[in-house]
Amino acid sequence: MKVMVIGGGGREHAIIKKLKENKSITEIFALPGNGGIAADALCVDIGAKDIEKQVEFAVANKIDYAVVAPDDPLVLGAVDELQKVGIPCFGPEKKAAVIEGSKVFSKRLMKKYSIPTAEYEVFENTRDALDYLDRAAMPTVIKADGLALGKGVIIAQTKEEAKAAVTSMMEDKIFGESGSRVVIEEYLTGPEVSVLTFTDGKTIVPMVSSMDHKRALDGDKGLNTGGMGTVAPNPYYTEEIAKECMEKIFLPTVRAMNAEGRTFKGCLYFGLMLTKDGPKVIEYNCRFGDPETQVVLPLLESDLFTIMQAVTNQTLDKTEVRFKNGCAACVIMASNGYPQKYQSGFELHIDESVKDSVFVAGAKRENGVLKTAGGRVLGVTATADTLKEALSKAYERVDRVHFKNAFWRKDIGAKALCKAEEN
C-alpha cells in the first residue's frame, strides 16, 4: 500500500511513525513533510494547501490512501478532491470540516442542539461589537471566526483589551478575512481537557485525554503558542466526567452534524473546560491536535492504519481501538523568541538513542545537515507506567537534543502531577 500524508509538522511526524508499524504499507509520502520527517517518509515539495498538485501527485503515483492532517487543506476541501479521483482518505469532507473552519457555525450548532458551551454573541461589524463590549462582563473571550493558525483567540481582561482585540481583528485584519466576523463569548473557568476522537459518523471512540500547555513560559506565563508540551491522560478527566461528555457532548455532536447533512468522518477534537456547571465545549477541531497527537498516539496499542480505514469505511464499531494503561509526556523544544521573532538555520543534533522519541516540527535538510526551520522545532516524548516517570524520561531525553537558541518549559505536567497525586 502506498500512503500519502498531507502536512509537515510534529503531528504529521507522529502519525507517520505510527503508520510505519503497519506492514502492509510499503511507501509513505509526506507532502511537504520536513527535514526530520524525511527520516521516516519520502518528502515531496508540495504545500499542504496546494490541493490541485496533491491530487495530481496522488494519481501519478497510484496512491492507495491519503491522510489529510492539517486544518487548512481539510477546510479547503482536499478530501473531497482526492475522493473525486477515487482515493480513499482519512479526514472530513469540506462540509464537515466547517466545524473548525467557522467558529460561528460551531457555536450555532451547539446552541441549536443544546450542546453545553459558553454563552456568546456574533458580530459582523466593528461598531456593534464595540457597543456590546461596553455592557459585557470582563474578562471575555474574542474569537476570529475563521482559521488563524491557532492564534485567533484573545482572552481580554479589560474592556480596553477587548476593544483593541476586536479592532485588530475586524479593522486591522491581523488574521485576514478570518476576522471579518467575530464571536464574543463568556469567559469560562476550570481545568482544560483535550479529547481526540475517532468517528465514522455513526460510532465515536474517544482516545486518551490530554492536557496542553499553551503559554510560552513557565508558570503559564508569556504569550499563547501552538503548544509547549502535553501530558496524557489528563488527571482531571475522570471516568465519571468522560461518561457525561459522551452523553452530553460527543454523541450529540456527531448526531447534530448528521442532522445538518454534514456527516463527520475522521478525527474530531474536543477542547473542553471542566466548569463548576459541568464540562463545556471551548472549541472543536476537525483533525488531530498538535502537540496532543505526540502523547496520544504513542499510547495507542491498536493499529492506526486499520482504525483509519475503518473510519473511512464506516466500520469503526467492528474495529478494536485499545490504548496502553500508562502515561505519556511531550516537551516542545522551540527557538528562543517564539512565538514572536526568532532565528532559524542552526544545526540540529538528535542523539541516536532518542530518535524514536522525537517528533520534528520545524527543520530542513541542507547538504545532508539537519537545521532548525521554525518556532516550534520538535517534541520530545516518553511513555511510562506513571506520569512522574514519563516526565522524568522526557526531560532526560531533552538533554540529548541540541541546537543553538533552544528553549523549553521546565514545568510541563506540573499541575497534572499535583492532581494525579491527589487522586
Protein Blocks (a to p, Z undefined) as FASTA:
>chain_A
ZZddedjbfklmmmmmmmmmpmkbmbdcddebjfklmmmoccddddfklmmlmmmmmmmn
opabdcdfblmlmmnommmmmmmnopacedddfklmmmmmpmklmmmmmmmnopacdddd
ddfbfklmmmmmmmpccddddddfbacehpacccdfbfklmmmmmmmmmmnomnojmlmp
ccdddddeddddddddddehlaccddddddddfbfbghiiajddebjbdcdddfklcfkl
mmmmmmmmmmmmmmmmmmnopacedjddddddddfkbpadfbdcfbdcdfklmmmmmmpm
bdfklmmmmmmnopmmmpccdddfbdcdddddddehiacdcdehiacdddfklmmmpccf
bdcdeehiacdfbfblbdcddddfbfklmmmmmmmmmmmgccehiacdfkgoklmmmmmm
mZZ
